């Protein structure tokens, strides 16, 4: 089940975020647990950071940010990850479908996200939901562990009123 994150979720979010299979594809390099507040607090304070529980345990999370003004029908979906131990269980698919259903029900008609060009698993996942590659930000991402830069791919999905994606 999806719910807004609370301060009590920080430790479990840290465990997922900093896992060696996850952290390369999120916005911060590995850090000690005691420094993770600088990442978690802005997510929590955004009032758009959700955790997804399975059997009462946080197993995934994502952030939604709705645009303002003329773009109020658009939302950015980011910081999406699931615990590596539940990969292949369908949880990521359920989490994404739930997010898209809720966004559509709230009047969102366009969902945007970015994904690193060297993350083929995530690219394939988003494309299965109908996201379309709309552009590339060249050399947009630099991990401390890498010598070179990584391109970031911009994806978009148009949601039709009354029709759920995928």
C-alpha positions in Angstrom: 0.0 0.0 0.0 1.1 3.5 -0.8 1.3 6.2 1.9 3.0 9.5 2.5 6.5 9.0 4.0 6.9 9.9 7.7 10.2 10.7 9.6 10.0 7.1 10.9 10.6 5.8 7.4 14.1 7.4 7.1 16.1 4.3 8.1 14.3 1.9 5.7 14.5 4.5 2.9 18.2 4.7 3.6 18.6 1.0 3.4 17.0 0.8 0.0 18.4 4.1 -1.4 22.0 3.2 -0.4 21.9 -0.4 -1.6 24.7 -1.0 -4.1 22.2 -2.0 -6.8 20.1 1.1 -6.3 22.3 4.1 -5.3 24.1 4.4 -8.7 20.7 5.4 -10.3 19.5 7.9 -7.7 20.8 11.5 -7.2 23.4 11.0 -4.5 26.6 9.1 -4.0 26.9 6.6 -1.2 27.0 8.2 2.3 26.9 7.1 5.9 23.5 6.7 7.6 24.1 9.8 9.8 24.4 12.0 6.7 21.3 10.8 4.9 19.0 13.4 6.6 20.2 15.9 4.0 18.6 13.6 1.3 15.6 12.4 3.2 14.4 15.7 4.8 13.8 17.6 1.5 12.0 14.5 0.2 9.8 14.3 3.3 9.2 18.1 3.3 8.1 18.0 -0.3 4.7 16.5 0.8 5.0 14.4 -2.4 7.3 11.6 -1.2 5.5 8.2 -1.0 6.5 4.9 0.4 5.0 1.6 -0.8 4.6 -1.1 1.8 4.2 -4.8 1.3 3.2 -6.9 4.3 3.8 -3.8 6.5 7.4 -3.3 5.4 8.5 -0.3 3.2 9.7 -2.0 0.0 9.7 1.0 -2.4 9.3 4.7 -2.8 8.9 7.6 -5.2 8.4 11.3 -5.4 5.7 13.2 -7.3 5.9 16.9 -8.0 3.0 18.5 -9.8 3.9 21.5 -12.0 2.2 24.9 -11.5 0.3 27.4 -13.7 -0.2 26.4 -17.3 1.5 23.1 -16.7 -0.6 22.1 -13.7 -1.7 19.1 -15.7 1.9 17.8 -15.6 3.6 15.8 -12.9 7.2 14.8 -12.5 7.8 11.3 -11.1 11.2 10.7 -9.6 13.3 9.0 -6.9 11.6 5.8 -7.8 13.2 2.6 -6.4 12.3 -0.7 -4.9 14.2 -2.9 -2.5 16.5 -5.2 -4.4 15.2 -8.2 -2.5 11.7 -7.8 -4.0 12.8 -7.3 -7.6 10.9 -9.6 -9.9 8.0 -9.9 -7.5 5.8 -7.4 -9.4 5.9 -4.9 -6.6 7.5 -2.2 -8.9 4.8 -2.7 -11.5 2.1 -2.5 -8.9 3.7 0.6 -7.4 4.0 2.3 -10.8 0.5 1.4 -11.8 -0.9 2.7 -8.5 1.0 6.0 -9.0 -0.2 6.5 -12.6 -3.8 5.6 -11.6 -3.7 8.1 -8.8 -2.1 10.8 -11.0 -4.7 10.3 -13.7 -7.6 10.4 -11.2 -6.2 13.7 -9.9 -6.3 15.3 -13.3 -2.7 14.8 -14.4 -2.5 14.3 -18.1 1.2 14.2 -18.6 3.8 12.4 -16.5 7.5 13.2 -16.9 10.6 11.3 -15.6 14.3 11.0 -16.3 16.4 7.9 -16.3 20.2 7.4 -16.7 21.2 6.1 -20.1 23.1 3.3 -18.6 20.1 1.8 -16.7 18.5 -0.5 -19.3 16.4 -2.3 -16.8 14.6 1.0 -15.8 14.4 2.1 -19.4 12.6 -1.1 -20.4 10.4 -0.9 -17.3 9.2 2.7 -18.1 8.7 1.8 -21.8 6.4 -1.1 -20.9 4.2 1.5 -19.3 4.1 3.6 -22.5 6.7 6.2 -21.6 8.3 7.7 -24.7 11.9 8.9 -25.0 11.6 12.7 -25.7 15.2 13.9 -25.3 18.6 13.5 -24.0 20.5 15.6 -21.5 24.1 14.9 -22.5 26.7 14.4 -19.8 24.1 15.3 -17.1 25.1 12.9 -14.4 28.4 12.2 -12.7 28.9 9.5 -10.2 32.0 9.8 -7.9 32.9 6.2 -8.7 32.9 6.8 -12.5 35.5 8.5 -14.7 33.0 9.7 -17.2 29.6 11.4 -17.4 26.3 9.7 -18.0 23.5 11.0 -20.2 20.1 11.4 -18.7 17.1 10.5 -20.8 13.9 12.4 -20.6 10.7 10.4 -20.9 7.0 11.4 -21.1 3.7 9.7 -20.8 0.3 11.1 -21.9 -2.6 9.9 -19.8 -6.0 9.9 -21.4 -8.9 10.9 -19.2 -10.8 7.9 -17.9 -8.3 5.4 -19.2 -5.5 3.9 -17.1 -2.1 3.3 -18.7 -0.6 -0.2 -19.1 
